Amino acid sequence: MKRGRFILLYLTLLVAQIVLCNYFSLSNYVLVSLLPVLILVLPHRMNGIVAMLIAFVSGLTVDFFSTGMLGITSLSLVPVALIRRILMALVFGDEIVTREEETTFGRVGIIKASLIVLISCAIYFLVYIWADSAGTVGFWPAAGRFLLSVIVSTPVCVLVARLLRPE
């Protein structure tokens, strides 16, 4: 039952991301994305290749139904899937990763969970903004877009992580 609940919530939040991209654009300088945390909360026992494949398909789905620039979200989401186990080992410790336990806020604490969400959002937006600007935007506007996007998306992603992995 837990697996079915997780898959249903994952797909619902993927649709929510598509709706968010299409209808709730805050500005050109603020991007809100739930996708980094969706990849981050995938089960630990999942192979890295499978996680990257899920990230690629999820990003391509969001691109197809929202932005129209196919591949930019996938390009940004695959690095998050690539380093998620390493990031968890660094922030949570090797014990959780080697025992392949599911992480919840109760086990790791809100500070560590927020830190890993912040780092994954930063990686996602760094690649996304770099690929989106493609050298046509100056450093300071791109840096401002990065900072604003990370500041807005991190609390939203923390709330989504609590929804996907309840205590």
C-alpha atoms as one frame of an Amber mdcrd trajectory, in Angstrom:
protein
   0.000   0.000   0.000   2.843   2.389   0.773   4.333   1.913  -2.673   1.013
   2.606  -4.393   0.504   5.708  -2.255   3.984   6.965  -3.120   3.488   6.428
  -6.868   0.099   8.161  -6.783   1.520  11.137  -4.860   4.518  11.296  -7.200
   2.296  11.440 -10.280  -0.041  13.952  -8.637   2.873  16.233  -7.768   4.251
  15.858 -11.288   0.915  17.102 -12.616   1.006  19.869  -9.998   4.421  20.926
 -11.328   3.010  21.088 -14.855   0.096  23.218 -13.650   2.505  25.393 -11.666
   4.638  25.986 -14.767   1.655  26.750 -16.984  -0.582  28.878 -14.802   1.318
  30.199 -11.780   4.452  31.840 -13.103   5.498  34.362 -10.457   7.928  36.277
 -12.655  10.801  35.805 -15.057  13.195  35.847 -12.111  11.457  33.340  -9.859
  11.086  29.694 -10.805   9.232  27.324  -8.503   9.979  23.648  -8.900   8.941
  20.579  -6.961  11.017  18.252  -9.113  14.273  18.147  -7.104  12.486  16.844
  -4.036  10.506  14.324  -6.082  13.778  12.758  -7.153  15.317  13.145  -3.718
  12.640  11.105  -1.944  12.831   8.119  -4.273  13.529   4.904  -2.320  17.168
   4.392  -1.317  17.274   0.870  -2.663  16.590   2.244  -6.139  19.551   1.984
  -8.470  21.161   5.252  -9.577  20.525   4.463 -13.238  16.824   3.904 -12.574
  16.642   7.160 -10.589  18.285   9.044 -13.465  15.857   7.447 -15.922  12.906
   8.500 -13.755  14.383  12.011 -13.534  14.800  12.176 -17.299  11.246  10.997
 -18.026   9.781  13.299 -15.366  11.688  16.289 -16.752  10.716  15.477 -20.314
   7.066  15.156 -19.272   7.124  18.551 -17.577   8.856  20.110 -20.579   6.413
  18.587 -23.040   3.307  19.747 -21.203   4.517  23.133 -19.987   7.559  25.052
 -21.226   7.905  23.657 -24.706  11.718  23.626 -24.534  12.220  19.880 -24.533
  15.134  18.656 -22.485  15.994  21.633 -20.291  14.262  20.247 -17.199  15.648
  16.777 -17.845  19.126  18.236 -18.199  18.722  19.906 -14.816  17.073  17.020
 -13.000  19.400  14.174 -13.985  22.375  15.597 -11.991  20.167  15.683  -8.889
  19.377  12.000  -9.411  23.042  11.266 -10.073  24.298  12.644  -6.773  21.320
  11.967  -4.508  22.823   8.912  -2.764  26.179  10.663  -2.324  24.430  13.724
  -0.958  22.403  11.623   1.466  25.532   9.853   2.663  27.267  13.187   3.253
  24.360  14.877   5.039  22.597  11.976   6.782  25.586   9.704   7.306  26.537
   6.380   5.791  24.352   4.373   8.154  21.029   5.332   6.583  22.287   4.806
   3.033  23.974   1.444   3.676  20.977   0.046   5.562  18.737   1.447   2.803
  16.256   2.922   5.260  13.647   5.362   4.085  14.408   8.818   5.384  11.760
  10.769   7.228  11.904  14.086   9.013  11.513  12.282  12.322  14.647  10.213
  11.788  17.006  12.811  10.377  15.584  16.047  11.728  14.248  19.113   9.994
  17.657  20.806   9.766  19.358  17.968   7.877  16.338  17.373   5.678  16.135
  21.078   4.836  19.858  21.146   4.089  19.660  18.299   1.598  16.610  19.875
  -0.064  18.446  23.205  -0.274  21.494  21.584  -1.889  19.412  19.610  -4.396
  17.399  22.725  -5.327  20.632  24.678  -5.752  22.074  22.042  -8.083  18.852
  21.870 -10.076  18.518  25.644 -10.511  22.220  26.128 -11.214  22.045  23.777
 -14.202  18.596  25.020 -15.268  19.519  28.703 -15.287  22.871  28.019 -16.931
  21.157  26.064 -19.725  18.231  28.478 -20.031  20.366  31.594 -20.327  22.897
  29.939 -22.670  25.293  32.856 -22.387  22.707  35.465 -23.377  22.089  36.786
 -19.864  24.642  38.573 -17.726  26.043  37.166 -14.513  24.081  39.323 -12.050
  20.605  38.740 -13.540  21.331  35.006 -13.682  22.652  35.029 -10.101  19.571
  36.916  -8.933  17.300  34.452 -10.685  19.204  31.573  -9.100  19.037  33.005
  -5.578  15.359  33.955  -5.775  14.414  30.570  -7.207  16.290  28.664  -4.520
  14.865  30.856  -1.748  11.279  30.370  -2.956  11.476  26.696  -3.944  13.281
  25.304  -0.911  10.446  25.810   1.621   7.922  24.487  -0.889  10.085  21.410
  -1.477  10.463  20.821   2.273   6.682  20.765   2.604   6.417  18.348  -0.320
   9.069  16.093   1.252   7.008  15.958   4.439   3.997  14.959   2.337   5.842
  12.237   0.424   7.739  10.823   3.405   5.516  11.304   6.467   6.875  10.494
   9.894
